[in-house]
């Protein structure tokens, strides 16, 4: 007759362990610093940044490129950016529409952006070497650094 309370206690202890493990796992997934919070704060995570459970399967990785959606050009650049970039990501990234002595207009993924230039604005290629403004043409992919006034415009390599 003594075995019934022991079995009941053992069953209760196992149940408490299962509930504790589930609560801990849910906290890791849904908590303030959990996976879901990270995705909500940074929805454009790369595949390498996602936890293994969220990465594409081997079958998805071997799908021919034609059937896969193409990545935006900005996502194809490395996380640290080109060698000549002062920091990454730039304040604006897109295709050059127009470049004048006092402003630049680019087409970004979110629409057209026009930014002010100053006499100290530098013009470089992706290696960080200074190039003349004549080398910038409409349609070039450019990275722009500087929020209020542009400090650097970098011409990025064209897709081949």
N, CA, C and O of each residue as an XYZ file, in Angstrom:
640
protein
N       0.800     -1.190      0.000
C       0.000      0.000      0.000
C       0.851      1.266      0.000
O       0.368      2.353     -0.318
N       2.097      1.113      0.354
C       2.990      2.251      0.377
C       3.428      2.646     -1.040
O       3.900      3.767     -1.232
N       3.291      1.793     -2.003
C       3.758      2.077     -3.359
C       2.881      3.096     -4.073
O       3.367      3.808     -4.951
N       1.623      3.183     -3.727
C       0.726      4.135     -4.397
C       1.163      5.582     -4.151
O       1.227      6.333     -5.124
N       1.467      6.032     -2.935
C       1.927      7.414     -2.739
C       3.280      7.662     -3.421
O       3.531      8.769     -3.899
N       4.146      6.658     -3.472
C       5.451      6.827     -4.117
C       5.265      7.012     -5.617
O       5.900      7.882     -6.213
N       4.408      6.211     -6.235
C       4.145      6.339     -7.670
C       3.461      7.668     -7.991
O       3.759      8.288     -9.012
N       2.561      8.099     -7.137
C       1.882      9.386     -7.336
C       2.892     10.526     -7.256
O       2.850     11.455     -8.063
N       3.800     10.454     -6.283
C       4.844     11.479     -6.143
C       5.786     11.486     -7.336
O       6.166     12.553     -7.819
N       6.163     10.316     -7.813
C       7.040     10.199     -8.970
C       6.361     10.763    -10.227
O       6.994     11.469    -11.012
N       5.094     10.453    -10.412
C       4.334     10.973    -11.557
C       4.228     12.495    -11.480
O       4.350     13.178    -12.497
N       4.002     13.026    -10.281
C       3.911     14.478    -10.106
C       5.252     15.141    -10.415
O       5.287     16.197    -11.045
N       6.358     14.531     -9.976
C       7.686     15.089    -10.241
C       7.982     15.094    -11.734
O       8.527     16.072    -12.245
N       7.639     14.030    -12.441
C       7.851     13.971    -13.893
C       7.002     15.030    -14.599
O       7.473     15.690    -15.525
N       5.773     15.189    -14.167
C       4.883     16.195    -14.751
C       5.441     17.597    -14.540
O       5.392     18.424    -15.451
N       5.966     17.873    -13.365
C       6.559     19.188    -13.078
C       7.784     19.419    -13.955
O       7.973     20.530    -14.453
N       8.619     18.408    -14.158
C       9.789     18.537    -15.025
C       9.392     18.822    -16.477
O      10.007     19.657    -17.139
N       8.375     18.134    -16.961
C       7.910     18.347    -18.330
C       7.365     19.770    -18.493
O       7.670     20.440    -19.480
N       6.577     20.223    -17.548
C       6.018     21.580    -17.617
C       7.137     22.619    -17.519
O       7.093     23.630    -18.220
N       8.135     22.393    -16.667
C       9.262     23.317    -16.537
C      10.055     23.399    -17.839
O      10.421     24.490    -18.277
N      10.320     22.258    -18.452
C      11.062     22.241    -19.713
C      10.288     22.972    -20.807
O      10.876     23.721    -21.587
N       8.987     22.762    -20.867
C       8.161     23.444    -21.871
C       8.156     24.950    -21.642
O       8.240     25.725    -22.595
N       8.060     25.364    -20.391
C       8.061     26.799    -20.070
C       9.398     27.437    -20.434
O       9.438     28.532    -20.994
N      10.486     26.747    -20.113
C      11.818     27.256    -20.442
C      11.977     27.400    -21.960
O      12.467     28.421    -22.442
N      11.564     26.380    -22.705
C      11.668     26.427    -24.165
C      10.813     27.540    -24.747
O      11.243     28.234    -25.668
N       9.624     27.715    -24.226
C       8.753     28.789    -24.711
C       9.373     30.143    -24.415
O       9.263     31.064    -25.224
N      10.018     30.276    -23.274
C      10.683     31.531    -22.934
C      11.815     31.841    -23.891
O      12.001     32.995    -24.278
N      12.574     30.827    -24.278
C      13.650     31.032    -25.246
C      13.095     31.435    -26.601
O      13.696     32.251    -27.300
N      11.976     30.883    -26.971
C      11.403     31.156    -28.283
C      10.636     32.480    -28.313
O      10.786     33.271    -29.244
N       9.817     32.711    -27.290
C       8.944     33.879    -27.298
C       9.414     35.011    -26.396
O       8.840     36.099    -26.444
N      10.427     34.797    -25.585
C      10.843     35.794    -24.603
C      11.302     37.100    -25.211
O      11.371     37.243    -26.432
N      11.614     38.050    -24.350
C      12.018     39.386    -24.771
C      13.240     39.346    -25.681
O      13.354     40.156    -26.601
N      14.147     38.417    -25.433
C      15.334     38.276    -26.272
C      15.302     36.981    -27.072
O      16.336     36.536    -27.569
N      14.153     36.386    -27.197
C      14.016     35.108    -27.890
C      14.051     35.240    -29.394
O      14.182     36.339    -29.934
N      13.932     34.112    -30.063
C      14.006     34.071    -31.520
C      12.933     34.938    -32.179
O      13.233     35.693    -33.104
N      11.704     34.840    -31.719
C      10.616     35.590    -32.348
C      10.852     37.088    -32.219
O      10.582     37.834    -33.161
N      11.351     37.546    -31.070
C      11.632     38.969    -30.894
C      12.720     39.411    -31.861
O      12.648     40.514    -32.402
N      13.726     38.571    -32.090
C      14.790     38.909    -33.030
C      14.287     39.032    -34.447
O      14.717     39.926    -35.176
N      13.393     38.163    -34.857
C      12.840     38.218    -36.207
C      11.938     39.436    -36.361
O      11.925     40.063    -37.420
N      11.186     39.777    -35.323
C      10.318     40.941    -35.401
C      11.133     42.224    -35.496
O      10.721     43.163    -36.177
N      12.289     42.283    -34.824
C      13.128     43.467    -34.867
C      13.982     43.530    -36.122
O      14.357     44.622    -36.548
N      14.299     42.392    -36.725
C      15.135     42.336    -37.917
C      14.568     41.304    -38.884
O      15.096     40.195    -38.973
N      13.494     41.647    -39.616
C      12.841     40.660    -40.468
C      13.675     40.226    -41.666
O      13.341     39.228    -42.304
N      14.751     40.941    -41.994
C      15.539     40.602    -43.170
C      16.819     39.871    -42.788
O      17.882     40.141    -43.347
N      16.720     38.946    -41.838
C      17.883     38.163    -41.436
C      18.330     37.298    -42.612
O      17.505     36.826    -43.394
N      19.622     37.099    -42.730
C      20.111     36.206    -43.768
C      19.959     34.775    -43.292
O      19.715     34.530    -42.111
N      20.101     33.842    -44.201
C      19.936     32.426    -43.860
C      20.959     31.985    -42.827
O      20.654     31.135    -41.992
N      22.175     32.545    -42.861
C      23.199     32.150    -41.913
C      22.887     32.646    -40.509
O      23.326     32.032    -39.537
N      22.137     33.745    -40.373
C      21.828     34.303    -39.072
C      20.655     33.591    -38.412
O      20.495     33.677    -37.195
N      19.833     32.891    -39.185
C      18.666     32.226    -38.627
C      19.075     30.974    -37.871
O      20.077     30.343    -38.209
N      18.305     30.607    -36.846
C      18.593     29.348    -36.158
C      18.455     28.177    -37.134
O      17.745     28.278    -38.134
N      19.125     27.087    -36.846
C      19.159     25.930    -37.754
C      17.759     25.438    -38.107
O      17.527     24.992    -39.231
N      16.823     25.515    -37.161
C      15.462     25.037    -37.421
C      14.763     25.874    -38.488
O      13.833     25.388    -39.132
N      15.190     27.121    -38.688
C      14.530     28.007    -39.639
C      15.267     28.113    -40.976
O      14.777     28.772    -41.892
N      16.428     27.482    -41.103
C      17.186     27.551    -42.350
C      16.525     26.687    -43.408
O      15.816     25.738    -43.074
N      16.748     27.001    -44.693
C      16.166     26.175    -45.758
C      16.725     24.760    -45.694
O      17.876     24.545    -45.312
N      15.897     23.812    -46.071
C      16.330     22.422    -46.081
C      17.300     22.193    -47.235
O      17.447     23.050    -48.107
N      17.959     21.040    -47.241
C      18.891     20.714    -48.321
C      18.175     20.709    -49.666
O      18.755     21.122    -50.671
N      16.930     20.251    -49.703
C      16.173     20.218    -50.960
C      15.929     21.635    -51.463
O      16.026     21.892    -52.663
N      15.611     22.563    -50.546
C      15.374     23.949    -50.949
C      16.667     24.604    -51.411
O      16.651     25.438    -52.316
N      17.803     24.227    -50.786
C      19.073     24.817    -51.166
C      19.528     24.349    -52.535
O      20.264     25.064    -53.215
N      19.106     23.166    -52.953
C      19.530     22.647    -54.253
C      18.538     22.954    -55.366
O      18.732     22.522    -56.502
N      17.478     23.695    -55.054
C      16.506     24.086    -56.073
C      17.199     24.972    -57.097
O      17.963     25.857    -56.711
N      16.961     24.767    -58.388
C      17.598     25.604    -59.403
C      17.302     27.078    -59.167
O      16.230     27.437    -58.681
N      18.273     27.936    -59.518
C      18.133     29.366    -59.267
C      16.921     29.962    -59.971
O      16.319     30.905    -59.457
N      16.555     29.446    -61.113
C      15.441     30.015    -61.865
C      14.139     29.928    -61.085
O      13.274     30.790    -61.240
N      13.979     28.898    -60.243
C      12.733     28.767    -59.505
C      12.770     29.474    -58.152
O      11.736     29.626    -57.502
N      13.965     29.909    -57.723
C      14.093     30.637    -56.462
C      13.869     32.119    -56.697
O      14.272     32.637    -57.738
N      13.234     32.822    -55.754
C      13.126     34.276    -55.919
C      14.517     34.898    -55.787
O      15.328     34.452    -54.976
N      14.785     35.929    -56.590
C      16.103     36.557    -56.540
C      16.210     37.464    -55.324
O      15.218     38.046    -54.884
N      17.417     37.579    -54.785
C      17.665     38.444    -53.636
C      17.869     39.861    -54.135
O      18.357     40.055    -55.248
N      17.503     40.863    -53.329
C      17.825     42.233    -53.715
C      19.340     42.403    -53.763
O      20.072     41.712    -53.055
N      19.803     43.324    -54.600
C      21.235     43.537    -54.733
C      21.875     43.900    -53.405
O      23.013     43.511    -53.141
N      21.167     44.632    -52.571
C      21.722     45.023    -51.275
C      22.011     43.809    -50.416
O      23.001     43.802    -49.685
N      21.178     42.785    -50.481
C      21.371     41.596    -49.659
C      22.513     40.740    -50.181
O      23.059     39.927    -49.436
N      22.889     40.906    -51.452
C      23.955     40.106    -52.016
C      25.325     40.584    -51.554
O      26.289     39.820    -51.620
N      25.438     41.824    -51.089
C      26.709     42.307    -50.583
C      26.978     41.660    -49.236
O      26.044     41.291    -48.524
N      28.219     41.523    -48.892
C      28.546     40.890    -47.615
C      28.071     41.753    -46.459
O      27.780     42.936    -46.635
N      27.995     41.164    -45.288
C      27.514     41.880    -44.106
C      28.409     43.061    -43.757
O      27.924     44.059    -43.225
N      29.708     42.971    -44.044
C      30.618     44.056    -43.708
C      30.722     45.081    -44.831
O      31.328     46.136    -44.639
N      30.157     44.802    -45.978
C      30.171     45.726    -47.095
C      31.463     45.662    -47.878
O      32.344     44.866    -47.555
N      31.593     46.499    -48.917
C      32.804     46.523    -49.729
C      33.999     46.992    -48.901
O      33.829     47.593    -47.840
N      35.193     46.719    -49.385
C      36.403     47.067    -48.635
C      36.546     48.558    -48.405
O      37.123     48.965    -47.397
N      36.040     49.385    -49.304
C      36.186     50.830    -49.161
C      35.095     51.501    -48.350
O      35.130     52.718    -48.165
N      34.123     50.738    -47.862
C      33.005     51.327    -47.115
C      33.443     51.708    -45.704
O      34.104     50.918    -45.030
N      33.076     52.929    -45.241
C      33.433     53.329    -43.877
C      32.671     52.525    -42.822
O      33.188     52.285    -41.731
N      31.481     52.121    -43.137
C      30.654     51.296    -42.249
C      29.629     50.606    -43.141
O      29.514     50.921    -44.325
N      28.901     49.684    -42.580
C      27.865     49.010    -43.364
C      26.728     48.675    -42.458
O      27.013     48.197    -41.360
N      25.492     48.860    -42.769
C      24.971     49.277    -44.073
C      25.067     50.784    -44.266
O      25.210     51.534    -43.301
N      24.985     51.225    -45.528
C      25.021     52.661    -45.809
C      23.700     53.307    -45.408
O      22.725     52.621    -45.104
N      23.685     54.648    -45.413
C      22.450     55.361    -45.074
C      21.431     55.263    -46.192
O      20.229     55.346    -45.937
N      21.883     55.089    -47.425
C      20.984     54.868    -48.561
C      21.709     54.001    -49.580
O      22.921     54.114    -49.764
N      20.946     53.134    -50.238
C      21.516     52.212    -51.210
C      20.521     52.057    -52.346
O      19.352     51.753    -52.111
N      20.977     52.265    -53.584
C      20.071     52.108    -54.710
C      20.728     52.490    -56.016
O      21.946     52.644    -56.103
N      19.890     52.640    -57.035
C      20.374     52.984    -58.375
C      20.334     54.498    -58.555
O      19.344     55.150    -58.223
N      21.414     55.039    -59.081
C      21.549     56.471    -59.303
C      20.547     56.940    -60.359
O      20.452     56.372    -61.447
N      19.808     57.984    -60.010
C      18.894     58.609    -60.980
C      19.543     59.877    -61.512
O      19.639     60.075    -62.723
N      19.998     60.753    -60.579
C      20.679     61.972    -61.015
C      21.686     62.408    -59.961
O      21.526     62.151    -58.768
N      22.745     63.089    -60.450
C      23.796     63.596    -59.574
C      24.135     64.997    -60.044
O      24.584     65.189    -61.174
N      23.920     65.979    -59.172
C      24.259     67.363    -59.483
C      25.298     67.835    -58.473
O      25.722     67.071    -57.605
N      25.701     69.086    -58.589
C      26.715     69.622    -57.679
C      26.213     69.704    -56.237
O      27.011     69.667    -55.301
N      24.892     69.817    -56.053
C      24.391     69.982    -54.683
C      23.420     68.900    -54.213
O      22.942     68.968    -53.080
N      23.109     67.892    -55.060
C      22.203     66.829    -54.609
C      22.400     65.549    -55.408
O      22.943     65.555    -56.513
N      21.944     64.457    -54.815
C      21.944     63.154    -55.472
C      20.553     62.557    -55.292
O      19.973     62.646    -54.210
N      20.018     61.950    -56.350
C      18.730     61.268    -56.282
C      18.965     59.811    -56.657
O      19.534     59.502    -57.704
N      18.511     58.920    -55.769
C      18.652     57.488    -56.042
C      17.315     56.798    -55.858
O      16.450     57.256    -55.111
N      17.169     55.682    -56.561
C      15.974     54.846    -56.444
C      16.318     53.706    -55.492
O      17.103     52.823    -55.835
N      15.731     53.725    -54.300
C      15.964     52.668    -53.321
C      14.802     51.683    -53.394
O      13.865     51.872    -54.170
N      14.869     50.643    -52.589
C      13.770     49.679    -52.539
C      12.497     50.320    -52.007
O      11.397     49.839    -52.282
N      12.639     51.409    -51.243
C      11.478     52.079    -50.646
C      11.042     53.310    -51.423
O      10.166     54.042    -50.962
N      11.626     53.558    -52.588
C      11.239     54.712    -53.392
C      12.422     55.646    -53.629
O      13.552     55.355    -53.238
N      12.137     56.783    -54.284
C      13.187     57.750    -54.601
C      13.592     58.535    -53.366
O      12.762     58.892    -52.530
N      14.908     58.798    -53.273
C      15.450     59.583    -52.175
C      16.375     60.630    -52.773
O      17.219     60.312    -53.610
N      16.216     61.889    -52.342
C      17.108     62.968    -52.765
C      17.834     63.476    -51.528
O      17.212     63.811    -50.519
N      19.166     63.529    -51.622
C      19.991     63.942    -50.488
C      20.878     65.109    -50.884
O      21.255     65.249    -52.047
N      21.214     65.961    -49.887
C      22.064     67.125    -50.129
C      23.533     66.727    -50.121
O      23.956     65.881    -49.333
N      24.309     67.352    -51.014
C      25.748     67.156    -51.067
C      26.443     68.418    -50.576
O      25.844     69.493    -50.548
N      27.696     68.286    -50.193
C      28.485     69.457    -49.797
C      29.770     69.464    -50.606
O      30.042     68.537    -51.369
N      30.554     70.515    -50.433
C      31.820     70.615    -51.152
C      32.795     69.535    -50.691
O      33.727     69.191    -51.418
N      32.586     68.995    -49.479
C      33.503     67.982    -48.951
C      33.053     66.547    -49.244
O      33.695     65.601    -48.788
N      31.964     66.372    -49.993
C      31.498     65.022    -50.335
C      32.557     64.317    -51.174
O      33.082     64.885    -52.131
N      32.867     63.067    -50.805
C      33.859     62.279    -51.532
C      33.149     61.290    -52.445
O      32.053     60.824    -52.132
N      33.771     60.970    -53.571
C      33.232     60.043    -54.560
C      34.254     58.924    -54.737
O      35.393     59.181    -55.129
N      33.849     57.663    -54.448
C      34.791     56.545    -54.521
C      34.187     55.346    -55.241
O      32.986     55.298    -55.509
N      35.048     54.380    -55.546
C      34.565     53.099    -56.034
C      34.463     52.156    -54.836
O      34.688     52.580    -53.702
N      34.132     50.899    -55.064
C      33.921     49.975    -53.947
C      35.206     49.599    -53.217
O      35.151     49.015    -52.135
N      36.363     49.926    -53.794
C      37.640     49.668    -53.123
C      38.082     50.867    -52.291
O      39.096     50.800    -51.596
N      37.327     51.964    -52.357
C      37.654     53.152    -51.577
C      38.536     54.147    -52.299
O      38.959     55.139    -51.707
N      38.827     53.896    -53.593
C      39.678     54.818    -54.367
C      38.819     55.943    -54.933
O      37.731     55.705    -55.456
N      39.320     57.170    -54.822
C      38.612     58.344    -55.318
C      38.469     58.267    -56.831
O      39.424     57.955    -57.543
N      37.256     58.556    -57.314
C      37.001     58.572    -58.754
C      36.273     59.870    -59.100
O      35.599     60.437    -58.239
N      36.392     60.356    -60.339
C      35.716     61.599    -60.723
C      34.203     61.392    -60.825
O      33.727     60.281    -61.059
N      33.470     62.469    -60.646
C      32.005     62.387    -60.708
C      31.539     61.967    -62.099
O      30.439     61.435    -62.243
N      32.350     62.195    -63.113
C      31.973     61.808    -64.480
C      31.835     60.289    -64.606
O      31.186     59.814    -65.538
N      32.426     59.519    -63.696
C      32.334     58.055    -63.735
C      31.015     57.548    -63.175
O      30.723     56.356    -63.261
N      30.208     58.449    -62.595
C      28.891     58.070    -62.089
C      27.870     58.327    -63.185
O      27.790     59.433    -63.720
N      27.090     57.304    -63.520
C      26.092     57.432    -64.577
C      24.744     56.944    -64.053
O      24.698     56.092    -63.166
N      23.648     57.476    -64.592
C      22.341     56.973    -64.173
C      22.270     55.462    -64.344
O      22.707     54.916    -65.357
N      21.717     54.801    -63.345
C      21.611     53.354    -63.357
C      22.683     52.666    -62.537
O      22.532     51.498    -62.178
N      23.789     53.386    -62.228
C      24.839     52.800    -61.380
C      24.272     52.501    -60.011
O      23.448     53.253    -59.490
N      24.719     51.393    -59.428
C      24.365     51.059    -58.049
C      25.292     51.861    -57.140
O      26.513     51.788    -57.280
N      24.718     52.629    -56.207
C      25.524     53.465    -55.318
C      25.122     53.255    -53.865
O      23.975     52.942    -53.548
N      26.106     53.439    -52.998
C      25.891     53.443    -51.553
C      26.200     54.849    -51.079
O      27.242     55.410    -51.417
N      25.291     55.422    -50.291
C      25.442     56.795    -49.834
C      25.589     56.791    -48.320
O      24.802     56.167    -47.608
N      26.619     57.503    -47.832
C      26.883     57.589    -46.406
C      26.713     59.032    -45.956
O      27.244     59.951    -46.580
N      25.973     59.227    -44.877
C      25.699     60.557    -44.331
C      24.207     60.792    -44.294
O      23.523     60.626    -45.304
N      23.697     61.177    -43.142
C      22.246     61.334    -43.003
C      21.762     62.715    -43.423
O      20.921     62.820    -44.315
N      22.271     63.773    -42.804
C      21.818     65.118    -43.150
C      22.481     65.615    -44.429
O      21.812     66.087    -45.348
N      23.802     65.501    -44.474
C      24.561     65.880    -45.656
C      25.449     64.704    -46.019
O      26.107     64.127    -45.153
N      25.471     64.349    -47.285
C      26.224     63.192    -47.747
C      27.726     63.457    -47.604
O      28.227     64.488    -48.052
N      28.433     62.520    -46.977
C      29.886     62.631    -46.838
C      30.619     61.764    -47.849
O      31.747     62.075    -48.231
N      29.976     60.659    -48.295
C      30.626     59.747    -49.226
C      29.590     59.101    -50.135
O      28.543     58.640    -49.679
N      29.901     59.075    -51.441
C      29.092     58.336    -52.408
C      30.009     57.280    -52.999
O      31.066     57.595    -53.545
N      29.593     56.015    -52.883
C      30.408     54.906    -53.367
C      29.703     54.227    -54.535
O      28.562     53.781    -54.411
N      30.404     54.154    -55.684
C      29.860     53.425    -56.828
C      30.175     51.958    -56.635
O      31.335     51.583    -56.460
N      29.151     51.132    -56.666
C      29.309     49.694    -56.457
C      29.404     48.983    -57.802
O      28.930     49.505    -58.811
N      30.010     47.798    -57.826
C      30.134     47.062    -59.089
C      28.764     46.682    -59.652
O      27.823     46.404    -58.909
N      28.679     46.678    -60.966
C      27.435     46.295    -61.632
C      27.345     44.782    -61.687
O      28.363     44.092    -61.748
N      26.110     44.262    -61.664
C      25.904     42.825    -61.803
C      26.309     42.398    -63.201
O      26.110     43.129    -64.172
N      26.881     41.203    -63.291
C      27.300     40.693    -64.607
C      26.363     39.644    -65.081
O      26.548     39.095    -66.167
